Structure formats: C-alpha cells, structure tokens
Amino acid sequence: MIPATLEQLEQVRKECRTMVRKRATASAGTTLVPLPGTDVLADVGMLMQLLPAINNKFGLSQKQLDGMDPETKSMIYGFVMSIGSKVIGRMITKELVVQVLKRVGVRVATKSVAKFVPFAGQGLAAALSFTAMRYVGNKHVDDCYEVVKRMIEQRELIPGEPAPSALEEANSDDVKVEVKSVSSNDTDEPAKESKDQ
C-alpha cells in the first residue's frame, strides 16, 4: 500500500535504507570468496531481491500497480517517466538488474580486478562492492520516495477529489482566465471570463 502521508513516507524510506545498508554489507562480504565472478553473481541475486522489496514497501510493485484504478496508475507512470526510473513498477529480471549494474559498471569491473591484488586488493574490492550496492539501492529508494511524495502532494492540492494524472495536468487546454477592468467612473464592471488558447 502506498504511504498516505509524508510521515509514513519518511518511515518507509528509513526502513528501505536499512535494507540497502544490510544488503550492501552482505555484498562486501561476497568479495572474500576468491572465485572470479561470484561477487558479481551475488550482487545480481541480491538486487533481484532488494529492488522488488523496495518497490513493495513504497506500494509501487508491478502487482500493486496492476490493482490500482487507471487514473492513479497513469499518475504514477507519469511521475516514473519524469524521474527516468527503469525499475519502479516493473518485473525485476536478471536482464534489468544487469542494465542497472552497467550504470555503476566501472566500480563492478574495478572490484573484480582489485580482488586479486594481495591484501589491500580484497579490502578495496569490498569497499567498492559496498559502495556500488549502496548507490544502486539508495538511488532506487530516492526514486520511489520522489514518486510517492509527488502523489501525496498532488492529492493535497485538491482534497476530496481524485488527483488528475500527470499527463492530463500537462495537456490541459481548458485554462480559464478572469479579467477585471476598472471604468473611469470608479464603478466595478462585472468580471469577464475568456478562454485562453
């Protein structure tokens, strides 16, 4: 369920950041296994669990979105598109996780090579692994937070009415402008309404 207030949203963000920190620590631990590629495979597996868990906490999983009314779903997808997230509201697949990891590809490649430098290399690999996992996780938390925050703010604009979709808001052609004129004899004329096109 999507948090209804900014206070609830903040609590969800804290819980998700804790999840990210735990997974990042576990990711750093996988660098201690001296087999090539095991750390990257472990990172993919962890992200395939972490990203859907974050979506679910924010009420933005694919299953949750499928159960929403079309207006709310449209609004959410409008916000997701404006943020540019490829992970919110989608089925998390291995291919999608690999795309996300490519964004931090230099860190992942450096981590794999650094691991084989005696002593300091494993420490560097662990630090890079922790940093990369934390970056990907926290970026997703921030994206989800921003989408839900925009939803909450949108709903507060018109209490009691369903919020318009982001696309409807951007394409509104029915803007009314009220024009008042003052005559020279100090009497108010009635307001005139016109359509701005």
Protein Blocks (a to p, Z undefined) as FASTA:
>chain_A
ZZfbfklmmmmmmmmmmmmmmmmmmmmmmmmpmcghklmmmmmmmmmmmmmmmmmmnopa
fklmmmpcfklmmmmmmmmmmnopakgopacdfklmmmmmmmmmmmmmmmmmmmmpghjl
mmmmmmmmmmmmmmmmmmmmmmmmmmmmmmmmmmmmmghiacddfklmmmpcbbccdddd
ddfkopacdddddddZZ
